[in-house]
Amino acid sequence: MIEDNDHPHLRAPRRAMKLHFLRYFVVLAEELHFGRAANKLAITQPPLSSAIKALEDELEVQLLIRDSKHVELTQAGVAFLDEAQQILERVARASNIAKVVAKGMHGRLEIGVTGSLIYREVPTIVQKFSVEMPGVDVLLREMSSADQLNELLRGQIHAGFVNASSVPPQLACTPMREDEFVLCLPENHPKARGNKIDLKQLANERFVMFSRDVAPANHDNVIAIFSRAGIQPQTVHAARQWLTIVAMVANGLGVSLVPKSLTRSKVQGVKFMQISGERVLAPALLVWNPAYFLPNLGAFLECAKRVIEPSKR
């Protein structure tokens, strides 16, 4: 007679992995110290050690190398850590969604925004949404476009306003209203006369540029503008925010191309001039991750689209 445990097809299914084992492992992997991890988890060290051992037995792999003085992740542990973090984030997100649905439209949305987009329709969207949904708090977080896209992919913010014309395929987006690049130069600059300027007149100027590592799309877009004009700009400074660029120009450190919406910043000491010829657009998008969708976010996106659409016509 064949016992169930002797036949591979008749073995009892494994029990589901305990969620708190994942939490214990993530905290220990972050601290790399059993004492500190136990304190952070508000438990003693023996149950923490037992949980990690049980987790490794369940997975049939060693996640940590440890002795009395040393803890480090194995290669398997490094790979498992990323997955465990994502699982815990999804569980937390699911819990939040359940609470939001149960309570109605209440809660908080964390929305990323670049500094320059504050001078576009973002404040109008937030104010209108706050009137329509007073039970939902909107927290704006100033972040670079690259940081926003990374956090959106991990579900760490709910939506973002970015300076970009495209996003990773996992994300969804809607275009903001059109904006265009203009020349920003010190108000006492010899070329700061009139309202328009040909880019070819700037071939010998010193430029303040947007740092490429922060927003490659912004940097490459400006470089492409110069390339079409047959100019290779001489970059003397690189900044991480559009407003920093304007401030540098105001202090005589160079000239720059910036989105026209920054004329609303009212920075003293600069002049903005339209570029002759074709309009050169400065793209921007409202972006979100469909994998981390909340009812509150749907209401925010609908509100944003009502603000954006009329201004796009």
C-alpha positions in Angstrom: 0.0 0.0 0.0 1.4 3.4 -1.0 1.2 6.1 1.6 0.3 9.6 0.5 3.7 10.9 1.6 5.5 8.3 -0.5 4.0 9.3 -3.8 5.0 12.7 -5.3 1.6 13.3 -6.8 -0.2 12.6 -3.6 1.8 14.7 -1.1 -0.1 17.2 0.9 0.2 20.8 -0.5 2.6 23.1 1.2 1.2 25.6 3.6 1.0 29.2 2.4 4.0 31.2 3.4 3.3 33.4 6.4 3.3 37.1 5.6 5.0 38.1 8.8 8.0 35.9 7.8 8.5 38.2 4.8 8.3 41.3 7.1 10.8 39.8 9.4 13.2 38.9 6.6 12.9 42.4 4.9 13.7 44.2 8.2 16.6 41.9 9.0 17.9 42.3 5.4 17.8 46.1 5.9 19.4 46.1 9.3 21.8 43.1 8.8 21.8 42.8 12.6 19.4 40.5 14.6 19.3 42.7 17.7 18.4 45.9 15.8 15.9 44.0 13.6 14.2 42.5 16.6 14.0 45.9 18.3 12.5 47.4 15.1 10.0 44.6 14.9 9.2 44.9 18.7 10.0 41.2 19.3 12.8 39.2 20.8 15.6 37.6 18.9 14.6 33.9 19.3 11.3 34.2 17.3 13.1 36.3 14.7 15.7 33.6 14.3 13.0 30.9 14.2 11.0 32.7 11.5 14.1 33.2 9.3 15.0 29.5 9.6 11.4 28.5 8.8 11.4 30.7 5.8 14.6 29.2 4.5 13.3 25.7 5.1 10.1 26.6 3.2 12.1 28.0 0.3 14.8 25.3 0.5 17.5 28.0 0.0 19.8 29.9 2.3 18.9 33.6 2.3 21.4 34.8 4.9 24.9 34.0 6.1 25.1 34.7 9.8 27.2 34.1 12.9 27.3 35.7 16.3 28.8 38.9 14.9 28.0 39.0 11.2 24.9 38.9 9.0 24.9 39.2 5.2 22.6 38.3 2.3 23.4 35.4 -0.1 22.8 36.0 -3.8 19.5 34.2 -3.4 18.7 36.5 -0.4 19.3 39.6 -2.5 17.0 38.4 -5.3 14.3 37.3 -2.7 14.5 40.7 -0.9 13.4 42.6 -4.0 10.4 40.3 -4.5 9.5 40.3 -0.8 9.5 44.1 -0.7 7.2 44.2 -3.7 4.8 41.7 -2.2 4.6 43.7 1.1 4.0 46.9 -0.9 1.2 45.2 -2.9 -0.4 43.9 0.3 -0.3 47.4 1.9 -1.7 48.9 -1.3 -4.5 46.3 -1.3 -5.3 47.1 2.3 -5.5 50.8 1.5 -7.8 50.1 -1.4 -10.2 48.0 0.7 -10.3 50.8 3.3 -11.0 53.5 0.7 -13.8 51.5 -0.9 -15.3 50.7 2.5 -15.2 54.3 3.7 -16.0 56.0 0.4 -13.9 58.7 -1.2 -11.5 59.4 1.7 -7.8 59.1 2.2 -4.7 60.7 0.7 -3.0 60.8 -2.7 0.7 61.4 -3.0 1.4 63.2 -6.3 4.9 63.9 -7.7 5.6 67.2 -9.6 8.6 68.8 -11.1 9.3 72.4 -10.0 8.6 74.0 -13.4 5.1 72.3 -13.7 3.9 74.3 -10.7 3.7 77.2 -13.2 1.3 75.3 -15.5 -2.1 73.8 -14.6 -1.1 71.6 -11.6 -2.3 74.1 -8.9 -5.6 74.5 -10.7 -6.1 70.7 -10.8 -5.3 70.3 -7.1 -7.5 73.2 -6.1 -10.4 72.0 -8.2 -10.1 68.4 -6.9 -9.9 69.6 -3.3 -13.3 71.3 -3.8 -14.8 68.3 -5.5 -13.4 65.7 -3.1 -12.8 67.5 0.3 -12.3 64.1 2.0 -9.2 63.3 0.0 -6.0 65.0 0.9 -3.5 65.7 -1.9 0.2 65.8 -1.0 2.4 67.3 -3.7 6.0 66.1 -3.6 8.6 68.0 -5.7 10.7 65.4 -7.5 12.7 65.0 -10.7 10.9 63.3 -13.6 13.2 60.3 -13.3 12.6 59.8 -9.6 8.8 60.1 -10.2 8.9 57.4 -12.9 10.9 55.1 -10.6 8.5 55.6 -7.7 5.5 55.1 -9.9 6.8 51.8 -11.2 7.2 50.6 -7.5 3.8 52.0 -6.5 5.3 54.5 -4.0 3.4 57.5 -5.4 0.0 57.5 -6.9 0.6 59.8 -9.9 3.1 62.3 -11.2 3.5 65.4 -13.3 6.7 64.9 -15.4 8.6 66.8 -18.0 8.6 64.0 -20.7 7.1 63.0 -24.0 7.0 59.2 -23.2 7.0 56.8 -20.3 7.8 53.2 -19.6 5.2 50.8 -21.1 4.0 49.7 -17.6 2.7 53.3 -17.0 -0.3 55.2 -18.4 -0.3 58.9 -19.2 -2.2 61.8 -20.5 -0.5 64.9 -22.1 -0.6 68.2 -20.4 -1.4 71.4 -22.4 1.2 72.5 -24.9 4.1 74.6 -23.8 7.1 75.8 -25.8 10.8 76.6 -25.2 11.9 80.2 -25.1 15.3 81.8 -24.7 16.2 83.0 -21.1 19.1 85.4 -20.9 20.3 88.1 -18.5 18.2 91.3 -18.9 21.4 93.3 -19.5 22.7 90.9 -22.2 23.5 92.6 -25.6 21.1 90.3 -27.4 18.2 91.1 -24.9 16.5 93.4 -27.3 13.3 92.8 -29.1 11.0 89.9 -28.6 12.4 87.2 -30.9 15.8 85.7 -31.6 17.3 83.3 -34.1 19.1 80.4 -32.5 22.0 80.8 -34.9 22.8 84.1 -33.1 23.6 82.0 -30.0 26.4 79.9 -31.5 29.1 81.5 -29.3 27.1 81.8 -26.1 27.8 79.9 -22.8 24.8 77.8 -21.8 23.3 76.6 -18.6 21.8 73.2 -19.3 19.4 70.8 -17.6 21.4 67.9 -16.0 20.9 64.8 -18.2 21.0 62.3 -15.3 18.0 63.9 -13.7 15.8 64.2 -16.8 17.3 62.7 -20.0 14.2 63.8 -22.1 14.6 67.4 -21.1 18.3 67.5 -21.9 18.0 65.6 -25.1 15.1 67.7 -26.3 17.1 70.9 -25.9 20.2 69.4 -27.6 18.0 68.3 -30.5 16.7 71.9 -30.8 20.3 73.2 -31.1 21.2 70.4 -33.6 18.4 71.4 -35.9 19.8 74.9 -35.8 23.3 73.6 -36.6 24.7 74.6 -33.2 26.7 72.7 -30.7 26.1 74.5 -27.4 29.0 75.2 -25.0 27.7 74.0 -21.7 29.3 75.8 -18.7 26.8 74.7 -15.9 24.3 71.9 -15.4 21.4 72.2 -13.0 18.7 69.8 -11.7 15.7 72.2 -11.6 14.4 74.7 -14.2 14.1 77.4 -11.6 17.8 76.9 -10.7 18.6 77.4 -14.3 16.7 80.7 -14.4 18.4 81.9 -11.3 21.8 81.1 -12.8 21.0 83.1 -15.9 19.8 86.0 -13.7 23.2 86.0 -12.1 25.0 86.2 -15.4 26.3 82.6 -15.5 25.0 81.9 -19.0 21.9 81.7 -21.2 19.4 78.9 -21.5 16.4 77.5 -23.2 13.5 77.0 -20.8 9.7 76.2 -20.9 7.7 79.4 -21.6 5.5 78.7 -18.5 8.5 79.8 -16.4 7.9 83.4 -17.4 5.2 83.2 -14.7 7.9 82.7 -12.1 8.6 86.5 -12.1 12.4 86.0 -11.5 14.1 89.3 -11.5 17.1 90.0 -13.8 16.2 87.8 -16.8 14.5 88.3 -20.1 12.5 85.7 -22.0 12.5 85.8 -25.8 10.6 83.8 -28.3 12.6 81.7 -30.7 12.3 82.5 -34.4 10.9 79.9 -36.8 9.1 76.7 -35.8 7.6 76.4 -32.3 9.7 74.0 -30.2 7.4 72.2 -27.7 8.3 71.5 -24.1 6.3 68.3 -23.4 4.8 67.3 -20.1 2.6 64.4 -18.9 0.4 63.3 -16.1 1.5 59.8 -15.4 0.1 56.9 -13.2 0.5 53.2 -12.8 -2.6 51.1 -13.6 -1.2 48.3 -11.4 -1.7 50.5 -8.3 -5.0 52.1 -9.1 -7.3 53.6 -6.4 -10.8 54.9 -6.7 -9.5 58.2 -5.4 -6.9 58.3 -8.2 -9.6 57.7 -10.8 -11.5 60.8 -9.5 -8.2 62.8 -9.5 -7.5 61.8 -13.1 -11.0 62.8 -14.3 -10.7 66.1 -12.6 -7.3 66.7 -14.2 -8.6 65.9 -17.6 -11.4 68.4 -17.3 -8.8 71.1 -16.5 -6.3 70.1 -19.2 -8.7 69.4 -22.1 -10.1 73.0 -22.6 -6.6 74.5 -22.5 -5.4 72.0 -25.2 -7.9 73.3 -27.7 
